[in-house]
Amino acid sequence: WEFYHVISGTGVVRHADGTTPIEPGDAFIFKPGEPHVVSNDGTQDLVLYVVADNPTGESTYFPDSNKIGVRVPERSLVRLERLDYYDGEE
């Protein structure tokens, strides 16, 4: 879960349903696995508080770059290829 609270500046949040402009005082939350991007669209800094619950075993998918972020066994970014379930199990 990620909770955002906008403190100052303006921006745009891209999410599964499109985009939404944000400004000071706005607050919003994203569930685990819900795609989103927060961008500054103004001339001053976009300042946000972010409160996140990111469990150790969580993974993240970045659809624009086809990358997966994994935290176990160490924090890494990877790109995957499809494999047969039994690949390497001989």
mmCIF file of the C-alpha atoms, coordinates in Angstrom:
data_MODEL
# 
_entry.id   MODEL 
# 
loop_
_atom_site.group_PDB 
_atom_site.id 
_atom_site.type_symbol 
_atom_site.label_atom_id 
_atom_site.label_alt_id 
_atom_site.label_comp_id 
_atom_site.label_asym_id 
_atom_site.label_entity_id 
_atom_site.label_seq_id 
_atom_site.pdbx_PDB_ins_code 
_atom_site.Cartn_x 
_atom_site.Cartn_y 
_atom_site.Cartn_z 
_atom_site.occupancy 
_atom_site.B_iso_or_equiv 
_atom_site.pdbx_formal_charge 
_atom_site.auth_seq_id 
_atom_site.auth_comp_id 
_atom_site.auth_asym_id 
_atom_site.auth_atom_id 
_atom_site.pdbx_PDB_model_num 
ATOM 1  C CA . TRP A 1 1  ? 0.000  0.000   0.000   1.00 0.00 ? 1  TRP A CA 1 
ATOM 2  C CA . GLU A 1 2  ? 1.160  3.555   -0.752  1.00 0.00 ? 2  GLU A CA 1 
ATOM 3  C CA . PHE A 1 3  ? -0.543 6.632   0.687   1.00 0.00 ? 3  PHE A CA 1 
ATOM 4  C CA . TYR A 1 4  ? 0.355  10.036  -0.818  1.00 0.00 ? 4  TYR A CA 1 
ATOM 5  C CA . HIS A 1 5  ? -0.339 13.501  0.626   1.00 0.00 ? 5  HIS A CA 1 
ATOM 6  C CA . VAL A 1 6  ? 0.559  16.544  -1.508  1.00 0.00 ? 6  VAL A CA 1 
ATOM 7  C CA . ILE A 1 7  ? 2.241  19.285  0.539   1.00 0.00 ? 7  ILE A CA 1 
ATOM 8  C CA . SER A 1 8  ? 3.187  21.810  -2.168  1.00 0.00 ? 8  SER A CA 1 
ATOM 9  C CA . GLY A 1 9  ? 3.544  22.129  -5.921  1.00 0.00 ? 9  GLY A CA 1 
ATOM 10 C CA . THR A 1 10 ? 1.371  20.617  -8.615  1.00 0.00 ? 10 THR A CA 1 
ATOM 11 C CA . GLY A 1 11 ? 1.559  17.462  -10.633 1.00 0.00 ? 11 GLY A CA 1 
ATOM 12 C CA . VAL A 1 12 ? -0.192 14.641  -12.411 1.00 0.00 ? 12 VAL A CA 1 
ATOM 13 C CA . VAL A 1 13 ? -0.801 11.071  -11.292 1.00 0.00 ? 13 VAL A CA 1 
ATOM 14 C CA . ARG A 1 14 ? -0.967 8.447   -14.035 1.00 0.00 ? 14 ARG A CA 1 
ATOM 15 C CA . HIS A 1 15 ? -2.991 5.393   -13.000 1.00 0.00 ? 15 HIS A CA 1 
ATOM 16 C CA . ALA A 1 16 ? -4.914 2.517   -14.565 1.00 0.00 ? 16 ALA A CA 1 
ATOM 17 C CA . ASP A 1 17 ? -7.875 4.762   -15.474 1.00 0.00 ? 17 ASP A CA 1 
ATOM 18 C CA . GLY A 1 18 ? -5.882 7.652   -16.986 1.00 0.00 ? 18 GLY A CA 1 
ATOM 19 C CA . THR A 1 19 ? -4.426 10.740  -15.308 1.00 0.00 ? 19 THR A CA 1 
ATOM 20 C CA . THR A 1 20 ? -5.503 13.032  -12.470 1.00 0.00 ? 20 THR A CA 1 
ATOM 21 C CA . PRO A 1 21 ? -4.088 16.490  -11.656 1.00 0.00 ? 21 PRO A CA 1 
ATOM 22 C CA . ILE A 1 22 ? -2.885 16.941  -8.058  1.00 0.00 ? 22 ILE A CA 1 
ATOM 23 C CA . GLU A 1 23 ? -2.333 20.008  -5.872  1.00 0.00 ? 23 GLU A CA 1 
ATOM 24 C CA . PRO A 1 24 ? -1.599 20.843  -2.217  1.00 0.00 ? 24 PRO A CA 1 
ATOM 25 C CA . GLY A 1 25 ? -3.998 19.141  0.176   1.00 0.00 ? 25 GLY A CA 1 
ATOM 26 C CA . ASP A 1 26 ? -4.796 16.221  -2.135  1.00 0.00 ? 26 ASP A CA 1 
ATOM 27 C CA . ALA A 1 27 ? -4.378 12.708  -0.748  1.00 0.00 ? 27 ALA A CA 1 
ATOM 28 C CA . PHE A 1 28 ? -4.649 9.366   -2.509  1.00 0.00 ? 28 PHE A CA 1 
ATOM 29 C CA . ILE A 1 29 ? -3.740 5.724   -2.033  1.00 0.00 ? 29 ILE A CA 1 
ATOM 30 C CA . PHE A 1 30 ? -2.687 2.826   -4.264  1.00 0.00 ? 30 PHE A CA 1 
ATOM 31 C CA . LYS A 1 31 ? -3.173 -0.851  -3.502  1.00 0.00 ? 31 LYS A CA 1 
ATOM 32 C CA . PRO A 1 32 ? -0.337 -3.343  -3.967  1.00 0.00 ? 32 PRO A CA 1 
ATOM 33 C CA . GLY A 1 33 ? 0.247  -4.078  -7.644  1.00 0.00 ? 33 GLY A CA 1 
ATOM 34 C CA . GLU A 1 34 ? -1.766 -1.071  -8.828  1.00 0.00 ? 34 GLU A CA 1 
ATOM 35 C CA . PRO A 1 35 ? 0.266  0.758   -11.516 1.00 0.00 ? 35 PRO A CA 1 
ATOM 36 C CA . HIS A 1 36 ? 0.925  4.468   -10.970 1.00 0.00 ? 36 HIS A CA 1 
ATOM 37 C CA . VAL A 1 37 ? 3.380  7.282   -11.724 1.00 0.00 ? 37 VAL A CA 1 
ATOM 38 C CA . VAL A 1 38 ? 3.524  10.685  -9.979  1.00 0.00 ? 38 VAL A CA 1 
ATOM 39 C CA . SER A 1 39 ? 4.992  13.562  -12.045 1.00 0.00 ? 39 SER A CA 1 
ATOM 40 C CA . ASN A 1 40 ? 5.682  17.242  -11.388 1.00 0.00 ? 40 ASN A CA 1 
ATOM 41 C CA . ASP A 1 41 ? 4.030  19.467  -14.007 1.00 0.00 ? 41 ASP A CA 1 
ATOM 42 C CA . GLY A 1 42 ? 4.805  22.839  -12.411 1.00 0.00 ? 42 GLY A CA 1 
ATOM 43 C CA . THR A 1 43 ? 7.749  25.209  -11.978 1.00 0.00 ? 43 THR A CA 1 
ATOM 44 C CA . GLN A 1 44 ? 8.197  24.624  -8.243  1.00 0.00 ? 44 GLN A CA 1 
ATOM 45 C CA . ASP A 1 45 ? 9.137  21.397  -6.475  1.00 0.00 ? 45 ASP A CA 1 
ATOM 46 C CA . LEU A 1 46 ? 6.363  18.857  -5.968  1.00 0.00 ? 46 LEU A CA 1 
ATOM 47 C CA . VAL A 1 47 ? 6.577  17.910  -2.285  1.00 0.00 ? 47 VAL A CA 1 
ATOM 48 C CA . LEU A 1 48 ? 4.706  14.814  -1.084  1.00 0.00 ? 48 LEU A CA 1 
ATOM 49 C CA . TYR A 1 49 ? 4.531  12.667  2.001   1.00 0.00 ? 49 TYR A CA 1 
ATOM 50 C CA . VAL A 1 50 ? 4.524  8.993   1.079   1.00 0.00 ? 50 VAL A CA 1 
ATOM 51 C CA . VAL A 1 51 ? 3.648  6.323   3.599   1.00 0.00 ? 51 VAL A CA 1 
ATOM 52 C CA . ALA A 1 52 ? 4.286  2.864   2.182   1.00 0.00 ? 52 ALA A CA 1 
ATOM 53 C CA . ASP A 1 53 ? 4.038  -0.692  3.396   1.00 0.00 ? 53 ASP A CA 1 
ATOM 54 C CA . ASN A 1 54 ? 6.560  -2.554  1.239   1.00 0.00 ? 54 ASN A CA 1 
ATOM 55 C CA . PRO A 1 55 ? 6.975  -6.094  2.570   1.00 0.00 ? 55 PRO A CA 1 
ATOM 56 C CA . THR A 1 56 ? 10.372 -7.734  2.114   1.00 0.00 ? 56 THR A CA 1 
ATOM 57 C CA . GLY A 1 57 ? 9.170  -10.374 -0.374  1.00 0.00 ? 57 GLY A CA 1 
ATOM 58 C CA . GLU A 1 58 ? 7.226  -7.961  -2.549  1.00 0.00 ? 58 GLU A CA 1 
ATOM 59 C CA . SER A 1 59 ? 7.926  -7.639  -6.257  1.00 0.00 ? 59 SER A CA 1 
ATOM 60 C CA . THR A 1 60 ? 7.072  -4.735  -8.563  1.00 0.00 ? 60 THR A CA 1 
ATOM 61 C CA . TYR A 1 61 ? 6.354  -4.730  -12.308 1.00 0.00 ? 61 TYR A CA 1 
ATOM 62 C CA . PHE A 1 62 ? 7.319  -1.696  -14.450 1.00 0.00 ? 62 PHE A CA 1 
ATOM 63 C CA . PRO A 1 63 ? 5.177  -2.035  -17.616 1.00 0.00 ? 63 PRO A CA 1 
ATOM 64 C CA . ASP A 1 64 ? 6.810  0.817   -19.578 1.00 0.00 ? 64 ASP A CA 1 
ATOM 65 C CA . SER A 1 65 ? 10.252 -0.830  -19.443 1.00 0.00 ? 65 SER A CA 1 
ATOM 66 C CA . ASN A 1 66 ? 9.142  -4.467  -18.955 1.00 0.00 ? 66 ASN A CA 1 
ATOM 67 C CA . LYS A 1 67 ? 11.227 -4.754  -15.777 1.00 0.00 ? 67 LYS A CA 1 
ATOM 68 C CA . ILE A 1 68 ? 10.478 -6.496  -12.517 1.00 0.00 ? 68 ILE A CA 1 
ATOM 69 C CA . GLY A 1 69 ? 11.842 -5.253  -9.203  1.00 0.00 ? 69 GLY A CA 1 
ATOM 70 C CA . VAL A 1 70 ? 12.531 -7.995  -6.671  1.00 0.00 ? 70 VAL A CA 1 
ATOM 71 C CA . ARG A 1 71 ? 13.784 -7.674  -3.089  1.00 0.00 ? 71 ARG A CA 1 
ATOM 72 C CA . VAL A 1 72 ? 14.692 -11.293 -2.386  1.00 0.00 ? 72 VAL A CA 1 
ATOM 73 C CA . PRO A 1 73 ? 17.430 -12.537 -2.209  1.00 0.00 ? 73 PRO A CA 1 
ATOM 74 C CA . GLU A 1 74 ? 18.728 -8.975  -2.811  1.00 0.00 ? 74 GLU A CA 1 
ATOM 75 C CA . ARG A 1 75 ? 17.188 -5.818  -4.267  1.00 0.00 ? 75 ARG A CA 1 
ATOM 76 C CA . SER A 1 76 ? 17.475 -6.091  -8.076  1.00 0.00 ? 76 SER A CA 1 
ATOM 77 C CA . LEU A 1 77 ? 15.804 -5.094  -11.317 1.00 0.00 ? 77 LEU A CA 1 
ATOM 78 C CA . VAL A 1 78 ? 15.448 -7.855  -13.889 1.00 0.00 ? 78 VAL A CA 1 
ATOM 79 C CA . ARG A 1 79 ? 13.854 -8.552  -17.252 1.00 0.00 ? 79 ARG A CA 1 
ATOM 80 C CA . LEU A 1 80 ? 12.419 -11.983 -17.664 1.00 0.00 ? 80 LEU A CA 1 
ATOM 81 C CA . GLU A 1 81 ? 11.910 -14.379 -20.519 1.00 0.00 ? 81 GLU A CA 1 
ATOM 82 C CA . ARG A 1 82 ? 9.218  -17.018 -20.487 1.00 0.00 ? 82 ARG A CA 1 
ATOM 83 C CA . LEU A 1 83 ? 10.454 -20.454 -19.510 1.00 0.00 ? 83 LEU A CA 1 
ATOM 84 C CA . ASP A 1 84 ? 8.870  -23.871 -19.352 1.00 0.00 ? 84 ASP A CA 1 
ATOM 85 C CA . TYR A 1 85 ? 7.946  -24.758 -15.783 1.00 0.00 ? 85 TYR A CA 1 
ATOM 86 C CA . TYR A 1 86 ? 10.392 -27.694 -15.791 1.00 0.00 ? 86 TYR A CA 1 
ATOM 87 C CA . ASP A 1 87 ? 13.335 -25.753 -17.304 1.00 0.00 ? 87 ASP A CA 1 
ATOM 88 C CA . GLY A 1 88 ? 16.492 -26.632 -15.330 1.00 0.00 ? 88 GLY A CA 1 
ATOM 89 C CA . GLU A 1 89 ? 14.720 -29.325 -13.297 1.00 0.00 ? 89 GLU A CA 1 
ATOM 90 C CA . GLU A 1 90 ? 16.311 -32.336 -14.999 1.00 0.00 ? 90 GLU A CA 1 
# 
